[in-house]
Amino acid sequence: MAEFKRSRLNRTNQDQITKKTVFLGVLTITVLVLMLVFGLPLLIKFSVFLGEGKKTADQTRKVLPPLAPRLVIPYEATNSGSINVSGFAEPKVKVELFKNSVSIGATEVSTEGDFIFSKIILEEGENGFSAVASTNGAGNGDGSKIVVVTYDKTSPKLELANPSEENLTVDSADFDIIGTTDSNASVSINNRIAPVNNDGSFKLKWQLNMGKNDLEITSTDLAGNQTKKKISITYSL
């Protein structure tokens, strides 16, 4: 009788173990099915999310406004009524040019990063140029540094104190040519440079040759305007 009870108890334990094994097997299969049904789409969605995040970051970098252009005008003044304005900016952006804060046109920057505006009409006096770069997605960037060009058609003054006449005769080979011009002008005498002081005065010692000496004094301002005077000095003992 006792042996029968032990045999029955063993069968009961084996049945419980078998049921647990079957239950765990069914549970494992169920989990795998759920992972296949729901886990894979979630994994795909997560991967897409990561990709969208990277794409958004790339787009954020791309929408930054372009850097300010740099204008190149190699002179401060001119006597020409029109000039070319060139410069550098980020390739393929649009650059808008302003003269005295008024827009006068736009152009696209080349793949090499340069641009040019041709035959820009100047106003008499100072002309302040600036430029702004822009893209369709990012809008306008910062404005460039203002470059000022003066349009000047007036010739510089040129007055001679010595000699005071166009023709004279002297008995010394050393002669001081003295005069005044505009303070920002340069003076040459027969292509020899005469230093000009801050007040526009100049003085140049000239060594005369025996006989007649023809001299041409030229004053040139920053815009390229010139005033010329010719004198004749005869050196005779």
C-alpha positions as CSV (number, residue, x, y, z in Angstrom):
1,M,0.0,0.0,0.0
2,A,2.8,2.4,0.9
3,E,4.6,1.5,-2.3
4,F,1.4,2.2,-4.3
5,K,1.1,5.7,-2.7
6,R,4.8,6.4,-3.6
7,S,4.2,5.4,-7.2
8,R,1.1,7.6,-7.5
9,L,3.0,10.5,-6.0
10,N,5.8,10.1,-8.5
11,R,3.3,10.1,-11.4
12,T,1.7,13.2,-10.0
13,N,5.1,15.0,-9.8
14,Q,6.0,13.9,-13.3
15,D,2.6,15.2,-14.6
16,Q,3.3,18.6,-13.0
17,I,6.7,18.8,-14.5
18,T,5.3,17.9,-17.9
19,K,2.6,20.6,-17.6
20,K,5.2,23.2,-16.6
21,T,7.4,22.2,-19.5
22,V,4.5,22.5,-21.9
23,F,3.5,25.8,-20.4
24,L,7.0,27.2,-20.7
25,G,7.3,26.0,-24.3
26,V,3.9,27.6,-25.2
27,L,5.0,30.8,-23.5
28,T,8.3,30.9,-25.3
29,I,6.6,30.4,-28.7
30,T,4.0,33.1,-27.8
31,V,6.8,35.6,-26.9
32,L,8.6,34.8,-30.2
33,V,5.4,35.3,-32.1
34,L,4.7,38.6,-30.4
35,M,8.3,39.7,-31.1
36,L,7.9,38.9,-34.7
37,V,4.5,40.6,-35.0
38,F,5.2,43.7,-32.8
39,G,8.9,43.8,-32.1
40,L,10.1,44.0,-35.7
41,P,7.9,47.0,-36.7
42,L,9.0,48.8,-33.6
43,L,12.6,48.1,-34.5
44,I,12.0,49.5,-38.0
45,K,10.3,52.5,-36.5
46,F,13.2,53.1,-34.2
47,S,15.7,52.8,-37.1
48,V,13.6,55.3,-39.1
49,F,13.5,57.6,-36.1
50,L,17.3,57.6,-35.9
51,G,17.5,58.3,-39.6
52,E,15.1,61.1,-39.4
53,G,17.0,62.6,-36.5
54,K,20.2,62.5,-38.5
55,K,18.4,64.0,-41.5
56,T,17.0,66.8,-39.3
57,A,20.4,67.5,-37.9
58,D,21.8,67.8,-41.5
59,Q,19.0,70.1,-42.5
60,T,19.7,72.2,-39.4
61,R,23.3,72.6,-40.5
62,K,22.2,73.4,-44.1
63,V,19.8,76.2,-43.1
64,L,22.4,78.3,-41.4
65,P,22.6,81.7,-43.2
66,P,25.6,82.3,-45.5
67,L,28.6,84.3,-44.3
68,A,29.0,87.9,-45.1
69,P,30.5,88.6,-48.6
70,R,33.8,90.6,-49.0
71,L,33.8,93.4,-51.5
72,V,36.9,94.2,-53.5
73,I,37.4,97.8,-54.8
74,P,41.1,98.6,-55.3
75,Y,40.8,102.4,-55.0
76,E,39.2,105.0,-52.7
77,A,38.4,107.6,-55.4
78,T,37.8,107.7,-59.2
79,N,37.0,110.2,-61.9
80,S,35.1,107.6,-63.8
81,G,31.3,107.7,-63.7
82,S,31.0,104.0,-63.5
83,I,33.0,101.2,-61.9
84,N,33.0,97.4,-61.5
85,V,32.4,96.0,-58.0
86,S,33.7,92.5,-57.4
87,G,34.1,90.3,-54.4
88,F,34.0,86.9,-52.8
89,A,31.3,84.8,-51.0
90,E,30.2,81.2,-50.5
91,P,29.8,79.4,-53.8
92,K,26.3,79.4,-55.4
93,V,24.6,81.8,-53.0
94,K,22.9,84.9,-54.2
95,V,24.6,88.3,-53.4
96,E,22.6,91.5,-53.4
97,L,24.6,94.8,-53.8
98,F,23.7,98.1,-52.1
99,K,24.8,101.6,-52.9
100,N,24.2,104.1,-50.1
101,S,21.8,101.6,-48.5
102,V,19.7,101.2,-51.7
103,S,19.6,97.9,-53.5
104,I,21.0,98.1,-57.1
105,G,21.0,94.5,-58.2
106,A,21.7,90.8,-57.3
107,T,23.8,88.1,-58.9
108,E,24.8,84.5,-58.2
109,V,28.2,83.6,-56.8
110,S,30.2,81.3,-59.1
111,T,31.4,77.8,-58.0
112,E,34.8,79.3,-57.4
113,G,33.3,81.8,-54.9
114,D,33.6,85.1,-56.8
115,F,31.1,87.5,-58.2
116,I,31.1,90.8,-60.1
117,F,28.7,93.7,-60.7
118,S,29.7,95.6,-63.9
119,K,29.3,99.2,-64.9
120,I,27.8,100.5,-61.6
121,I,26.8,104.2,-62.0
122,L,28.4,106.4,-59.3
123,E,27.0,109.6,-57.7
124,E,29.2,112.6,-57.3
125,G,30.8,112.5,-53.9
126,E,30.9,109.4,-51.6
127,N,29.3,106.1,-52.6
128,G,29.1,103.5,-49.9
129,F,28.9,99.9,-51.1
130,S,27.8,96.9,-49.1
131,A,26.5,93.4,-50.0
132,V,24.4,90.7,-48.4
133,A,24.4,87.0,-49.3
134,S,21.3,84.8,-49.1
135,T,19.9,81.4,-49.9
136,N,16.3,80.2,-50.4
137,G,16.3,78.0,-47.3
138,A,18.3,80.1,-44.9
139,G,17.5,83.7,-45.8
140,N,19.9,86.6,-45.5
141,G,23.3,86.5,-43.8
142,D,25.1,89.4,-42.3
143,G,26.0,92.5,-44.4
144,S,29.5,93.0,-45.6
145,K,31.8,95.8,-44.5
146,I,31.0,99.1,-46.2
147,V,33.4,100.2,-48.9
148,V,33.4,103.9,-49.7
149,V,34.4,105.1,-53.2
150,T,34.5,108.9,-54.0
151,Y,33.5,110.0,-57.4
152,D,35.4,113.2,-58.1
153,K,35.6,115.1,-61.4
154,T,37.3,118.2,-60.1
155,S,41.0,118.8,-61.0
156,P,43.3,119.6,-58.1
157,K,44.6,123.2,-57.7
158,L,48.2,123.9,-58.6
159,E,49.8,127.2,-57.7
160,L,53.5,128.1,-58.2
161,A,55.2,130.5,-55.8
162,N,58.6,130.1,-57.4
163,P,58.8,130.6,-60.3
164,S,55.8,132.9,-60.4
165,E,56.0,133.3,-64.2
166,E,56.1,130.8,-67.0
167,N,59.4,132.1,-68.5
168,L,62.4,133.4,-66.7
169,T,66.2,133.6,-66.8
170,V,68.5,132.9,-63.9
171,D,72.2,133.0,-63.3
172,S,72.4,130.0,-60.9
173,A,72.1,126.3,-61.6
174,D,70.3,125.6,-58.3
175,F,66.6,126.4,-58.4
176,D,63.9,125.7,-55.9
177,I,60.5,124.9,-57.4
178,I,57.9,125.9,-54.8
179,G,54.1,125.7,-54.9
180,T,50.9,124.4,-53.4
181,T,48.3,121.8,-54.4
182,D,45.5,119.7,-52.7
183,S,46.7,118.0,-49.5
184,N,45.8,114.5,-50.9
185,A,47.4,115.1,-54.3
186,S,50.8,114.1,-55.6
187,V,53.2,116.3,-57.6
188,S,55.7,115.4,-60.2
189,I,58.2,117.6,-62.1
190,N,59.3,116.0,-65.4
191,N,58.3,112.7,-63.8
192,R,60.4,113.3,-60.7
193,I,58.3,113.1,-57.5
194,A,58.1,116.2,-55.3
195,P,57.1,115.5,-51.7
196,V,53.8,117.1,-50.6
197,N,53.2,118.2,-47.0
198,N,49.9,117.9,-45.1
199,D,48.9,121.4,-46.0
200,G,49.5,120.8,-49.7
201,S,52.8,122.7,-50.0
202,F,55.7,121.3,-51.9
203,K,59.3,122.2,-52.7
204,L,61.8,120.5,-54.9
205,K,65.4,121.6,-55.7
206,W,66.2,121.4,-59.4
207,Q,69.6,121.4,-61.0
208,L,69.4,123.4,-64.2
209,N,71.3,122.7,-67.3
210,M,73.0,125.5,-69.2
211,G,70.6,127.2,-71.5
212,K,66.8,126.6,-71.7
213,N,65.1,124.1,-69.3
214,D,61.5,123.1,-70.1
215,L,59.7,121.8,-67.0
216,E,56.2,120.3,-66.7
217,I,54.6,120.2,-63.2
218,T,51.8,117.8,-62.7
219,S,49.4,117.5,-59.8
220,T,47.3,114.3,-59.5
221,D,44.6,113.7,-56.9
222,L,43.3,110.4,-55.6
223,A,40.6,110.2,-58.2
224,G,43.2,110.5,-61.0
225,N,42.3,114.1,-62.0
226,Q,45.3,116.1,-63.1
227,T,46.4,119.7,-63.4
228,K,49.5,120.6,-65.4
229,K,51.6,123.7,-65.8
230,K,54.6,124.2,-68.1
231,I,57.4,126.6,-67.3
232,S,60.7,127.5,-69.1
233,I,63.8,128.5,-67.1
234,T,66.9,129.6,-68.9
235,Y,70.2,129.3,-67.1
236,S,72.7,131.8,-68.4
237,L,75.9,133.3,-66.8
